[in-house]
């Protein structure tokens, strides 16, 4: 069977798809880490607000209340920064996903061409084999007819 002429390109596309999948996994892990960090900050803020509420119910000093408020502001600032990190990680992941999909489509397209090439080669080989079989049968018929004619 003849070699698929685009096989070197096929190999390059397969490697690019694998590399794109690796990058997609890496960006997915980063996105998950950023989202987890965001949730941790939000949980910490909720818990801190609950503690502040409990202190207010029990009675607390103004300076302690200011400390709580200051800490909550810093948490809010950290949450705002983390939201931007999550957005950035999601955008990078989305870009990596789109790139991987593009690479996968290219790889599939060349796979279709390779399959068609292989099918064509099998058909060509089958026709050639049939031709040889027909020629052999035709020769056998002629030889058999000639022997029968020579006896008669």
N, C-alpha and C positions, 0 to 999 in steps of 0.2 A: 504494500500500500504506500502511496506517495505521502511524503511528510507534509503536514499542514504548513503552508508557507508563512503564515502569520504567528507561528508558535513562539518565536522570540518576543513578539509584542504581547502575546497572551501571558507569558511568564512575567513580564514587566507589570502588566495590569493586575495580575494576581498578587504580586508583592505590594503594589500600591494599595490594593484593597485591604490586605492584611495590615499594612502600616496605618491605614485610615481607621481600621477597627481597633487597633491598639491605642491610637490617639483618642478615639471615641470613648473607650473604656477608661482611659486616664482622666479625661475631662468629666466623665460620669462620676468617677470616684471623688474628684475635686468638688463637683457640684453637690454631691451627697454630704461631703464633709462640711461645706459652707452652710448648707441647709440645716444640718445637725447643730452646728455652732449657733445659728440663728435661733433655733428652737431652745437651746440651752439658755441663751441670754433672755429670751422671753419668759421662760419658766423661772429663772432666777429673779427677774423683775416682779413676776406675780407673787412669788414667795416673799420677796422683800416688802411688797405692798401689804401683804397679809400680816407680816411682822409689825409693820408700822401701825396698822389698824389695831392690832392687839395692844401695842404700847399706848396708843391714844386712849383705848378703852380703860387701861389700867392707870393712865396718867403718867406723863413723862415731862422732862424738862424741855424748855424751848431750844436749848443748844443741841440736845439729842434729836429733836424733831428736825432741826436745820441740817444735821448730819445725814439723817435719813433722806431728806429732800435733795440734798446735794448728791448723795449716792444714786438716787433714782434718776436725777438729771444726767449723771455720767453714764448710767446704764442706757438711758434713752439715746444718748450720743453714740454709744457703742452699738446699739441696735441699728441706728441709722447708717452707720458705717458698714455694719454687717449686711444690711439689706442691699447696699450697693455691691458688696462682694458676691452676694447670692445672685443678683441680677447679672453681674459680669460672668460668673461661673456658668449660669444658665445660657447666656448668649454664646459663650465659647463652646459649650456642649452642643447647642443647637447648630452652630456652624460646623462643628466636627461631624455631627450626624448627617447634615446635608452633604458634606464632602464625601463621607463614607457611602451614602446612597448613590451619589454620582459615580464614584469609583466602582461600586458594585454593579450598576447598570452597564457601565463600559465593559466590565468583565463578563457579564452575562451575554452582552451582544457578541463579543468575540467567541464565547462558548457556543453560541448558536451557529456562528460561521464555521467553527471547528466541527460541530456535529454534522452540518450540511456537507462539509468537505468529506468527512468520514463516510457518510451515507453515499455520496457520489462515488467515492472510491470503491465501496462495496458493490454498488450497482455495476460499475465498470468492470470490476473483477468477475462478477457473476456473469455478465454478458460475454466476457472473454472466455470464461470457462465453458459456457454454453456453446460458444462458437467452436471451441476445440472438440467438445463432445459431439456436436453435429458433424464436424469434419471427419472425426474418427468413425462415426456411425455411417456416414456417406461412403467413406473408403471401404469399410467392412462390407457394405452392401454391394459396392462395385466389385470388390475382390470375390465375394461369394457368388455374384452373378457370373463373373468371368470364369470361375472354376466350374460352375454348373454348366455353362455354355460349352466349355472345353470338353466335358465328359459326354455331351450329348451328341 
